[in-house]
Amino acid sequence: MLREHGDWMDLGSADEQKPAKDGTVEAWGRSESNPIGGWYGLKKGLRGRFGMYVPPLMEHLGLAEVGHNARNNRMRVI
């Protein structure tokens, strides 16, 4: 998904109860078009915040570059 996007992409992390902003990493995590087919959590109430927790892991693994601002963070593929 990041390779297809090609540039910086907003993380857009949001709680499960709030809608994710279109075109963000969070929206992709919730989308039925991702490889898992939608929500990335199994138990309602414990899902959400894909855009907050997965990008730092990808950065640590050397798969992505992540901005470290106080707000409006984004990521891109390395």
PyMOL Python script that loads the backbone (N, CA, C, O; Angstrom):
from pymol import cmd

cmd.read_pdbstr("""\
ATOM      1  N   MET A   1       0.828  -1.187   0.000  1.00  0.00           N
ATOM      2  CA  MET A   1       0.000   0.000   0.000  1.00  0.00           C
ATOM      3  C   MET A   1       0.869   1.246   0.000  1.00  0.00           C
ATOM      4  O   MET A   1       0.597   2.183  -0.750  1.00  0.00           O
ATOM      5  N   LEU A   2       1.915   1.276   0.831  1.00  0.00           N
ATOM      6  CA  LEU A   2       2.789   2.445   0.862  1.00  0.00           C
ATOM      7  C   LEU A   2       3.572   2.593  -0.434  1.00  0.00           C
ATOM      8  O   LEU A   2       3.779   3.710  -0.907  1.00  0.00           O
ATOM      9  N   ARG A   3       4.002   1.492  -1.007  1.00  0.00           N
ATOM     10  CA  ARG A   3       4.728   1.559  -2.283  1.00  0.00           C
ATOM     11  C   ARG A   3       3.820   2.116  -3.385  1.00  0.00           C
ATOM     12  O   ARG A   3       4.258   2.920  -4.207  1.00  0.00           O
ATOM     13  N   GLU A   4       2.572   1.690  -3.396  1.00  0.00           N
ATOM     14  CA  GLU A   4       1.621   2.193  -4.384  1.00  0.00           C
ATOM     15  C   GLU A   4       1.373   3.683  -4.201  1.00  0.00           C
ATOM     16  O   GLU A   4       1.243   4.419  -5.179  1.00  0.00           O
ATOM     17  N   HIS A   5       1.307   4.129  -2.947  1.00  0.00           N
ATOM     18  CA  HIS A   5       1.078   5.549  -2.655  1.00  0.00           C
ATOM     19  C   HIS A   5       2.277   6.383  -3.097  1.00  0.00           C
ATOM     20  O   HIS A   5       2.113   7.452  -3.686  1.00  0.00           O
ATOM     21  N   GLY A   6       3.489   5.891  -2.810  1.00  0.00           N
ATOM     22  CA  GLY A   6       4.700   6.497  -3.321  1.00  0.00           C
ATOM     23  C   GLY A   6       5.264   7.679  -2.566  1.00  0.00           C
ATOM     24  O   GLY A   6       6.423   8.024  -2.796  1.00  0.00           O
ATOM     25  N   ASP A   7       4.531   8.317  -1.689  1.00  0.00           N
ATOM     26  CA  ASP A   7       5.025   9.492  -0.978  1.00  0.00           C
ATOM     27  C   ASP A   7       4.579   9.413   0.469  1.00  0.00           C
ATOM     28  O   ASP A   7       4.025   8.400   0.894  1.00  0.00           O
ATOM     29  N   TRP A   8       4.811  10.459   1.220  1.00  0.00           N
ATOM     30  CA  TRP A   8       4.381  10.493   2.615  1.00  0.00           C
ATOM     31  C   TRP A   8       2.871  10.302   2.704  1.00  0.00           C
ATOM     32  O   TRP A   8       2.120  10.844   1.892  1.00  0.00           O
ATOM     33  N   MET A   9       2.434   9.534   3.688  1.00  0.00           N
ATOM     34  CA  MET A   9       1.011   9.263   3.901  1.00  0.00           C
ATOM     35  C   MET A   9       0.688   9.544   5.367  1.00  0.00           C
ATOM     36  O   MET A   9       1.394   9.073   6.258  1.00  0.00           O
ATOM     37  N   ASP A  10      -0.366  10.301   5.620  1.00  0.00           N
ATOM     38  CA  ASP A  10      -0.774  10.605   6.991  1.00  0.00           C
ATOM     39  C   ASP A  10      -1.154   9.330   7.728  1.00  0.00           C
ATOM     40  O   ASP A  10      -1.733   8.414   7.143  1.00  0.00           O
ATOM     41  N   LEU A  11      -0.821   9.274   9.034  1.00  0.00           N
ATOM     42  CA  LEU A  11      -1.167   8.104   9.837  1.00  0.00           C
ATOM     43  C   LEU A  11      -2.652   8.095  10.171  1.00  0.00           C
ATOM     44  O   LEU A  11      -3.310   7.069  10.004  1.00  0.00           O
ATOM     45  N   GLY A  12      -3.189   9.213  10.636  1.00  0.00           N
ATOM     46  CA  GLY A  12      -4.622   9.327  10.900  1.00  0.00           C
ATOM     47  C   GLY A  12      -5.156   8.397  11.958  1.00  0.00           C
ATOM     48  O   GLY A  12      -6.289   7.931  11.838  1.00  0.00           O
ATOM     49  N   SER A  13      -4.386   8.105  12.996  1.00  0.00           N
ATOM     50  CA  SER A  13      -4.867   7.160  14.016  1.00  0.00           C
ATOM     51  C   SER A  13      -6.127   7.687  14.687  1.00  0.00           C
ATOM     52  O   SER A  13      -6.223   8.875  14.997  1.00  0.00           O
ATOM     53  N   ALA A  14      -7.085   6.807  14.907  1.00  0.00           N
ATOM     54  CA  ALA A  14      -8.363   7.176  15.514  1.00  0.00           C
ATOM     55  C   ALA A  14      -8.919   5.990  16.284  1.00  0.00           C
ATOM     56  O   ALA A  14      -8.680   4.835  15.934  1.00  0.00           O
ATOM     57  N   ASP A  15      -9.658   6.294  17.331  1.00  0.00           N
ATOM     58  CA  ASP A  15     -10.330   5.243  18.092  1.00  0.00           C
ATOM     59  C   ASP A  15     -11.330   4.524  17.197  1.00  0.00           C
ATOM     60  O   ASP A  15     -11.754   5.045  16.166  1.00  0.00           O
ATOM     61  N   GLU A  16     -11.690   3.339  17.608  1.00  0.00           N
ATOM     62  CA  GLU A  16     -12.639   2.517  16.865  1.00  0.00           C
ATOM     63  C   GLU A  16     -13.976   3.233  16.658  1.00  0.00           C
ATOM     64  O   GLU A  16     -14.606   3.073  15.613  1.00  0.00           O
ATOM     65  N   GLN A  17     -14.404   4.009  17.630  1.00  0.00           N
ATOM     66  CA  GLN A  17     -15.702   4.661  17.550  1.00  0.00           C
ATOM     67  C   GLN A  17     -15.709   5.879  16.627  1.00  0.00           C
ATOM     68  O   GLN A  17     -16.780   6.368  16.266  1.00  0.00           O
ATOM     69  N   LYS A  18     -14.540   6.373  16.242  1.00  0.00           N
ATOM     70  CA  LYS A  18     -14.447   7.551  15.387  1.00  0.00           C
ATOM     71  C   LYS A  18     -14.113   7.129  13.963  1.00  0.00           C
ATOM     72  O   LYS A  18     -13.368   6.170  13.763  1.00  0.00           O
ATOM     73  N   PRO A  19     -14.651   7.831  12.974  1.00  0.00           N
ATOM     74  CA  PRO A  19     -14.322   7.492  11.591  1.00  0.00           C
ATOM     75  C   PRO A  19     -12.879   7.865  11.267  1.00  0.00           C
ATOM     76  O   PRO A  19     -12.368   8.863  11.774  1.00  0.00           O
ATOM     77  N   ALA A  20     -12.229   7.078  10.435  1.00  0.00           N
ATOM     78  CA  ALA A  20     -10.865   7.371  10.007  1.00  0.00           C
ATOM     79  C   ALA A  20     -10.903   8.306   8.809  1.00  0.00           C
ATOM     80  O   ALA A  20     -11.756   8.171   7.932  1.00  0.00           O
ATOM     81  N   LYS A  21      -9.979   9.251   8.779  1.00  0.00           N
ATOM     82  CA  LYS A  21      -9.883  10.195   7.665  1.00  0.00           C
ATOM     83  C   LYS A  21      -9.475   9.428   6.405  1.00  0.00           C
ATOM     84  O   LYS A  21      -8.567   8.598   6.454  1.00  0.00           O
ATOM     85  N   ASP A  22     -10.134   9.699   5.288  1.00  0.00           N
ATOM     86  CA  ASP A  22      -9.830   9.031   4.019  1.00  0.00           C
ATOM     87  C   ASP A  22      -8.381   9.274   3.604  1.00  0.00           C
ATOM     88  O   ASP A  22      -7.834  10.356   3.819  1.00  0.00           O
ATOM     89  N   GLY A  23      -7.773   8.259   3.011  1.00  0.00           N
ATOM     90  CA  GLY A  23      -6.428   8.379   2.496  1.00  0.00           C
ATOM     91  C   GLY A  23      -5.330   8.269   3.542  1.00  0.00           C
ATOM     92  O   GLY A  23      -4.187   8.643   3.279  1.00  0.00           O
ATOM     93  N   THR A  24      -5.659   7.762   4.724  1.00  0.00           N
ATOM     94  CA  THR A  24      -4.670   7.614   5.790  1.00  0.00           C
ATOM     95  C   THR A  24      -4.340   6.146   6.018  1.00  0.00           C
ATOM     96  O   THR A  24      -5.036   5.256   5.527  1.00  0.00           O
ATOM     97  N   VAL A  25      -3.272   5.905   6.768  1.00  0.00           N
ATOM     98  CA  VAL A  25      -2.891   4.540   7.125  1.00  0.00           C
ATOM     99  C   VAL A  25      -4.018   3.900   7.944  1.00  0.00           C
ATOM    100  O   VAL A  25      -4.325   2.724   7.752  1.00  0.00           O
ATOM    101  N   GLU A  26      -4.625   4.649   8.839  1.00  0.00           N
ATOM    102  CA  GLU A  26      -5.730   4.139   9.660  1.00  0.00           C
ATOM    103  C   GLU A  26      -6.903   3.706   8.780  1.00  0.00           C
ATOM    104  O   GLU A  26      -7.487   2.646   9.005  1.00  0.00           O
ATOM    105  N   ALA A  27      -7.251   4.519   7.781  1.00  0.00           N
ATOM    106  CA  ALA A  27      -8.360   4.170   6.885  1.00  0.00           C
ATOM    107  C   ALA A  27      -8.054   2.882   6.122  1.00  0.00           C
ATOM    108  O   ALA A  27      -8.946   2.061   5.909  1.00  0.00           O
ATOM    109  N   TRP A  28      -6.798   2.704   5.708  1.00  0.00           N
ATOM    110  CA  TRP A  28      -6.417   1.480   5.010  1.00  0.00           C
ATOM    111  C   TRP A  28      -6.560   0.272   5.940  1.00  0.00           C
ATOM    112  O   TRP A  28      -7.025  -0.785   5.513  1.00  0.00           O
ATOM    113  N   GLY A  29      -6.166   0.422   7.196  1.00  0.00           N
ATOM    114  CA  GLY A  29      -6.283  -0.678   8.148  1.00  0.00           C
ATOM    115  C   GLY A  29      -7.720  -1.116   8.371  1.00  0.00           C
ATOM    116  O   GLY A  29      -7.973  -2.281   8.681  1.00  0.00           O
ATOM    117  N   ARG A  30      -8.655  -0.203   8.219  1.00  0.00           N
ATOM    118  CA  ARG A  30     -10.077  -0.517   8.406  1.00  0.00           C
ATOM    119  C   ARG A  30     -10.760  -0.953   7.117  1.00  0.00           C
ATOM    120  O   ARG A  30     -11.872  -1.482   7.157  1.00  0.00           O
ATOM    121  N   SER A  31     -10.121  -0.744   5.989  1.00  0.00           N
ATOM    122  CA  SER A  31     -10.729  -0.994   4.691  1.00  0.00           C
ATOM    123  C   SER A  31     -10.884  -2.483   4.392  1.00  0.00           C
ATOM    124  O   SER A  31     -10.030  -3.291   4.759  1.00  0.00           O
ATOM    125  N   GLU A  32     -11.959  -2.829   3.737  1.00  0.00           N
ATOM    126  CA  GLU A  32     -12.164  -4.218   3.321  1.00  0.00           C
ATOM    127  C   GLU A  32     -11.227  -4.609   2.189  1.00  0.00           C
ATOM    128  O   GLU A  32     -11.126  -5.790   1.858  1.00  0.00           O
ATOM    129  N   SER A  33     -10.539  -3.640   1.588  1.00  0.00           N
ATOM    130  CA  SER A  33      -9.624  -3.942   0.486  1.00  0.00           C
ATOM    131  C   SER A  33      -8.213  -4.291   0.961  1.00  0.00           C
ATOM    132  O   SER A  33      -7.359  -4.616   0.136  1.00  0.00           O
ATOM    133  N   ASN A  34      -7.948  -4.230   2.270  1.00  0.00           N
ATOM    134  CA  ASN A  34      -6.610  -4.641   2.728  1.00  0.00           C
ATOM    135  C   ASN A  34      -6.552  -6.165   2.805  1.00  0.00           C
ATOM    136  O   ASN A  34      -7.597  -6.815   2.787  1.00  0.00           O
ATOM    137  N   PRO A  35      -5.358  -6.749   2.889  1.00  0.00           N
ATOM    138  CA  PRO A  35      -5.238  -8.214   2.846  1.00  0.00           C
ATOM    139  C   PRO A  35      -6.020  -8.961   3.933  1.00  0.00           C
ATOM    140  O   PRO A  35      -6.398 -10.115   3.729  1.00  0.00           O
ATOM    141  N   ILE A  36      -6.262  -8.338   5.058  1.00  0.00           N
ATOM    142  CA  ILE A  36      -7.001  -8.998   6.143  1.00  0.00           C
ATOM    143  C   ILE A  36      -8.507  -8.854   5.934  1.00  0.00           C
ATOM    144  O   ILE A  36      -9.294  -9.615   6.496  1.00  0.00           O
ATOM    145  N   GLY A  37      -8.900  -7.878   5.127  1.00  0.00           N
ATOM    146  CA  GLY A  37     -10.308  -7.723   4.787  1.00  0.00           C
ATOM    147  C   GLY A  37     -11.105  -6.860   5.739  1.00  0.00           C
ATOM    148  O   GLY A  37     -12.292  -7.109   5.950  1.00  0.00           O
ATOM    149  N   GLY A  38     -10.485  -5.862   6.312  1.00  0.00           N
ATOM    150  CA  GLY A  38     -11.228  -4.941   7.161  1.00  0.00           C
ATOM    151  C   GLY A  38     -10.580  -4.747   8.506  1.00  0.00           C
ATOM    152  O   GLY A  38      -9.359  -4.626   8.608  1.00  0.00           O
ATOM    153  N   TRP A  39     -11.389  -4.716   9.528  1.00  0.00           N
ATOM    154  CA  TRP A  39     -10.877  -4.436  10.870  1.00  0.00           C
ATOM    155  C   TRP A  39      -9.755  -5.385  11.238  1.00  0.00           C
ATOM    156  O   TRP A  39      -9.808  -6.579  10.941  1.00  0.00           O
ATOM    157  N   TYR A  40      -8.760  -4.852  11.873  1.00  0.00           N
ATOM    158  CA  TYR A  40      -7.545  -5.576  12.219  1.00  0.00           C
ATOM    159  C   TYR A  40      -7.532  -6.005  13.665  1.00  0.00           C
ATOM    160  O   TYR A  40      -6.485  -6.401  14.177  1.00  0.00           O
ATOM    161  N   GLY A  41      -8.653  -5.939  14.332  1.00  0.00           N
ATOM    162  CA  GLY A  41      -8.764  -6.407  15.707  1.00  0.00           C
ATOM    163  C   GLY A  41      -9.897  -7.397  15.811  1.00  0.00           C
ATOM    164  O   GLY A  41     -10.835  -7.346  15.016  1.00  0.00           O
ATOM    165  N   LEU A  42      -9.835  -8.286  16.761  1.00  0.00           N
ATOM    166  CA  LEU A  42     -10.856  -9.321  16.871  1.00  0.00           C
ATOM    167  C   LEU A  42     -11.996  -8.959  17.812  1.00  0.00           C
ATOM    168  O   LEU A  42     -13.135  -9.364  17.582  1.00  0.00           O
ATOM    169  N   LYS A  43     -11.715  -8.218  18.846  1.00  0.00           N
ATOM    170  CA  LYS A  43     -12.730  -7.949  19.845  1.00  0.00           C
ATOM    171  C   LYS A  43     -13.169  -6.491  19.796  1.00  0.00           C
ATOM    172  O   LYS A  43     -12.348  -5.580  19.903  1.00  0.00           O
ATOM    173  N   LYS A  44     -14.460  -6.284  19.635  1.00  0.00           N
ATOM    174  CA  LYS A  44     -14.992  -4.937  19.584  1.00  0.00           C
ATOM    175  C   LYS A  44     -14.631  -4.206  20.864  1.00  0.00           C
ATOM    176  O   LYS A  44     -14.720  -4.767  21.956  1.00  0.00           O
ATOM    177  N   GLY A  45     -14.228  -2.967  20.727  1.00  0.00           N
ATOM    178  CA  GLY A  45     -13.808  -2.167  21.868  1.00  0.00           C
ATOM    179  C   GLY A  45     -12.296  -2.169  22.052  1.00  0.00           C
ATOM    180  O   GLY A  45     -11.748  -1.282  22.706  1.00  0.00           O
ATOM    181  N   LEU A  46     -11.620  -3.159  21.478  1.00  0.00           N
ATOM    182  CA  LEU A  46     -10.164  -3.234  21.557  1.00  0.00           C
ATOM    183  C   LEU A  46      -9.525  -3.011  20.191  1.00  0.00           C
ATOM    184  O   LEU A  46      -8.313  -3.167  20.038  1.00  0.00           O
ATOM    185  N   ARG A  47     -10.333  -2.647  19.200  1.00  0.00           N
ATOM    186  CA  ARG A  47      -9.819  -2.394  17.861  1.00  0.00           C
ATOM    187  C   ARG A  47      -9.534  -0.903  17.714  1.00  0.00           C
ATOM    188  O   ARG A  47      -9.995  -0.092  18.518  1.00  0.00           O
ATOM    189  N   GLY A  48      -8.795  -0.561  16.715  1.00  0.00           N
ATOM    190  CA  GLY A  48      -8.530   0.838  16.420  1.00  0.00           C
ATOM    191  C   GLY A  48      -7.083   1.205  16.678  1.00  0.00           C
ATOM    192  O   GLY A  48      -6.319   0.440  17.267  1.00  0.00           O
ATOM    193  N   ARG A  49      -6.730   2.386  16.226  1.00  0.00           N
ATOM    194  CA  ARG A  49      -5.387   2.936  16.395  1.00  0.00           C
ATOM    195  C   ARG A  49      -4.307   2.174  15.632  1.00  0.00           C
ATOM    196  O   ARG A  49      -3.148   2.157  16.049  1.00  0.00           O
ATOM    197  N   PHE A  50      -4.675   1.550  14.528  1.00  0.00           N
ATOM    198  CA  PHE A  50      -3.707   0.890  13.644  1.00  0.00           C
ATOM    199  C   PHE A  50      -2.628   1.889  13.233  1.00  0.00           C
ATOM    200  O   PHE A  50      -1.443   1.556  13.197  1.00  0.00           O
ATOM    201  N   GLY A  51      -3.049   3.121  12.924  1.00  0.00           N
ATOM    202  CA  GLY A  51      -2.125   4.161  12.481  1.00  0.00           C
ATOM    203  C   GLY A  51      -1.198   4.652  13.570  1.00  0.00           C
ATOM    204  O   GLY A  51      -0.260   5.398  13.290  1.00  0.00           O
ATOM    205  N   MET A  52      -1.437   4.251  14.801  1.00  0.00           N
ATOM    206  CA  MET A  52      -0.570   4.663  15.905  1.00  0.00           C
ATOM    207  C   MET A  52       0.453   3.578  16.257  1.00  0.00           C
ATOM    208  O   MET A  52       1.603   3.889  16.567  1.00  0.00           O
ATOM    209  N   TYR A  53       0.049   2.335  16.211  1.00  0.00           N
ATOM    210  CA  TYR A  53       0.893   1.259  16.706  1.00  0.00           C
ATOM    211  C   TYR A  53       1.714   0.529  15.648  1.00  0.00           C
ATOM    212  O   TYR A  53       2.825   0.092  15.950  1.00  0.00           O
ATOM    213  N   VAL A  54       1.225   0.380  14.444  1.00  0.00           N
ATOM    214  CA  VAL A  54       1.929  -0.378  13.417  1.00  0.00           C
ATOM    215  C   VAL A  54       3.087   0.410  12.783  1.00  0.00           C
ATOM    216  O   VAL A  54       4.146  -0.181  12.572  1.00  0.00           O
ATOM    217  N   PRO A  55       2.950   1.694  12.471  1.00  0.00           N
ATOM    218  CA  PRO A  55       4.066   2.417  11.847  1.00  0.00           C
ATOM    219  C   PRO A  55       5.376   2.405  12.647  1.00  0.00           C
ATOM    220  O   PRO A  55       6.429   2.217  12.037  1.00  0.00           O
ATOM    221  N   PRO A  56       5.377   2.594  13.970  1.00  0.00           N
ATOM    222  CA  PRO A  56       6.657   2.509  14.687  1.00  0.00           C
ATOM    223  C   PRO A  56       7.308   1.126  14.586  1.00  0.00           C
ATOM    224  O   PRO A  56       8.533   1.017  14.535  1.00  0.00           O
ATOM    225  N   LEU A  57       6.497   0.087  14.558  1.00  0.00           N
ATOM    226  CA  LEU A  57       7.028  -1.264  14.384  1.00  0.00           C
ATOM    227  C   LEU A  57       7.678  -1.400  13.010  1.00  0.00           C
ATOM    228  O   LEU A  57       8.771  -1.953  12.886  1.00  0.00           O
ATOM    229  N   MET A  58       7.005  -0.898  11.985  1.00  0.00           N
ATOM    230  CA  MET A  58       7.570  -0.953  10.638  1.00  0.00           C
ATOM    231  C   MET A  58       8.859  -0.144  10.559  1.00  0.00           C
ATOM    232  O   MET A  58       9.795  -0.536   9.862  1.00  0.00           O
ATOM    233  N   GLU A  59       8.913   0.978  11.265  1.00  0.00           N
ATOM    234  CA  GLU A  59      10.133   1.785  11.294  1.00  0.00           C
ATOM    235  C   GLU A  59      11.264   1.002  11.973  1.00  0.00           C
ATOM    236  O   GLU A  59      12.388   0.988  11.472  1.00  0.00           O
ATOM    237  N   HIS A  60      10.984   0.372  13.072  1.00  0.00           N
ATOM    238  CA  HIS A  60      11.985  -0.405  13.799  1.00  0.00           C
ATOM    239  C   HIS A  60      12.531  -1.557  12.946  1.00  0.00           C
ATOM    240  O   HIS A  60      13.713  -1.892  13.032  1.00  0.00           O
ATOM    241  N   LEU A  61      11.684  -2.146  12.140  1.00  0.00           N
ATOM    242  CA  LEU A  61      12.090  -3.241  11.258  1.00  0.00           C
ATOM    243  C   LEU A  61      12.800  -2.754   9.994  1.00  0.00           C
ATOM    244  O   LEU A  61      13.267  -3.561   9.190  1.00  0.00           O
ATOM    245  N   GLY A  62      12.880  -1.435   9.823  1.00  0.00           N
ATOM    246  CA  GLY A  62      13.549  -0.874   8.657  1.00  0.00           C
ATOM    247  C   GLY A  62      12.716  -0.893   7.395  1.00  0.00           C
ATOM    248  O   GLY A  62      13.257  -0.825   6.291  1.00  0.00           O
ATOM    249  N   LEU A  63      11.406  -0.984   7.546  1.00  0.00           N
ATOM    250  CA  LEU A  63      10.512  -1.061   6.384  1.00  0.00           C
ATOM    251  C   LEU A  63       9.913   0.285   5.995  1.00  0.00           C
ATOM    252  O   LEU A  63       9.433   0.450   4.874  1.00  0.00           O
ATOM    253  N   ALA A  64       9.940   1.251   6.916  1.00  0.00           N
ATOM    254  CA  ALA A  64       9.306   2.535   6.649  1.00  0.00           C
ATOM    255  C   ALA A  64      10.012   3.640   7.426  1.00  0.00           C
ATOM    256  O   ALA A  64      10.721   3.386   8.399  1.00  0.00           O
ATOM    257  N   GLU A  65       9.801   4.860   6.975  1.00  0.00           N
ATOM    258  CA  GLU A  65      10.272   6.046   7.665  1.00  0.00           C
ATOM    259  C   GLU A  65       9.036   6.727   8.252  1.00  0.00           C
ATOM    260  O   GLU A  65       8.033   6.899   7.560  1.00  0.00           O
ATOM    261  N   VAL A  66       9.106   7.114   9.529  1.00  0.00           N
ATOM    262  CA  VAL A  66       7.962   7.697  10.214  1.00  0.00           C
ATOM    263  C   VAL A  66       8.349   9.061  10.772  1.00  0.00           C
ATOM    264  O   VAL A  66       9.417   9.209  11.366  1.00  0.00           O
ATOM    265  N   GLY A  67       7.479  10.065  10.584  1.00  0.00           N
ATOM    266  CA  GLY A  67       7.698  11.378  11.183  1.00  0.00           C
ATOM    267  C   GLY A  67       7.435  11.316  12.678  1.00  0.00           C
ATOM    268  O   GLY A  67       6.608  10.526  13.133  1.00  0.00           O
ATOM    269  N   HIS A  68       8.130  12.141  13.438  1.00  0.00           N
ATOM    270  CA  HIS A  68       7.975  12.134  14.893  1.00  0.00           C
ATOM    271  C   HIS A  68       7.610  13.526  15.390  1.00  0.00           C
ATOM    272  O   HIS A  68       8.306  14.103  16.226  1.00  0.00           O
ATOM    273  N   ASN A  69       6.525  14.049  14.872  1.00  0.00           N
ATOM    274  CA  ASN A  69       6.022  15.353  15.284  1.00  0.00           C
ATOM    275  C   ASN A  69       5.009  15.172  16.407  1.00  0.00           C
ATOM    276  O   ASN A  69       4.563  14.057  16.679  1.00  0.00           O
ATOM    277  N   ALA A  70       4.652  16.269  17.052  1.00  0.00           N
ATOM    278  CA  ALA A  70       3.642  16.204  18.111  1.00  0.00           C
ATOM    279  C   ALA A  70       2.266  15.866  17.542  1.00  0.00           C
ATOM    280  O   ALA A  70       1.466  15.214  18.213  1.00  0.00           O
ATOM    281  N   ARG A  71       1.983  16.296  16.324  1.00  0.00           N
ATOM    282  CA  ARG A  71       0.694  16.036  15.673  1.00  0.00           C
ATOM    283  C   ARG A  71       0.915  15.809  14.183  1.00  0.00           C
ATOM    284  O   ARG A  71       1.971  16.124  13.634  1.00  0.00           O
ATOM    285  N   ASN A  72      -0.115  15.251  13.546  1.00  0.00           N
ATOM    286  CA  ASN A  72      -0.130  15.074  12.096  1.00  0.00           C
ATOM    287  C   ASN A  72       1.086  14.313  11.559  1.00  0.00           C
ATOM    288  O   ASN A  72       1.721  14.751  10.600  1.00  0.00           O
ATOM    289  N   ASN A  73       1.404  13.189  12.171  1.00  0.00           N
ATOM    290  CA  ASN A  73       2.514  12.369  11.717  1.00  0.00           C
ATOM    291  C   ASN A  73       2.161  11.640  10.435  1.00  0.00           C
ATOM    292  O   ASN A  73       0.990  11.448  10.107  1.00  0.00           O
ATOM    293  N   ARG A  74       3.193  11.241   9.724  1.00  0.00           N
ATOM    294  CA  ARG A  74       3.017  10.531   8.465  1.00  0.00           C
ATOM    295  C   ARG A  74       4.154   9.561   8.283  1.00  0.00           C
ATOM    296  O   ARG A  74       5.135   9.598   9.026  1.00  0.00           O
ATOM    297  N   MET A  75       4.033   8.694   7.304  1.00  0.00           N
ATOM    298  CA  MET A  75       5.062   7.692   7.041  1.00  0.00           C
ATOM    299  C   MET A  75       5.212   7.491   5.550  1.00  0.00           C
ATOM    300  O   MET A  75       4.353   7.883   4.760  1.00  0.00           O
ATOM    301  N   ARG A  76       6.328   6.869   5.180  1.00  0.00           N
ATOM    302  CA  ARG A  76       6.562   6.489   3.784  1.00  0.00           C
ATOM    303  C   ARG A  76       7.452   5.269   3.773  1.00  0.00           C
ATOM    304  O   ARG A  76       8.162   4.991   4.740  1.00  0.00           O
ATOM    305  N   VAL A  77       7.408   4.544   2.676  1.00  0.00           N
ATOM    306  CA  VAL A  77       8.221   3.346   2.513  1.00  0.00           C
ATOM    307  C   VAL A  77       9.672   3.779   2.265  1.00  0.00           C
ATOM    308  O   VAL A  77       9.926   4.817   1.654  1.00  0.00           O
ATOM    309  N   ILE A  78      10.595   2.982   2.740  1.00  0.00           N
ATOM    310  CA  ILE A  78      12.025   3.295   2.527  1.00  0.00           C
ATOM    311  C   ILE A  78      12.454   2.701   1.203  1.00  0.00           C
ATOM    312  O   ILE A  78      13.614   2.836   0.813  1.00  0.00           O
TER     313      ILE A  78
END
""", "prot")
cmd.dss("prot")
cmd.show_as("cartoon", "prot")
cmd.util.cbc("prot")
cmd.orient("prot")
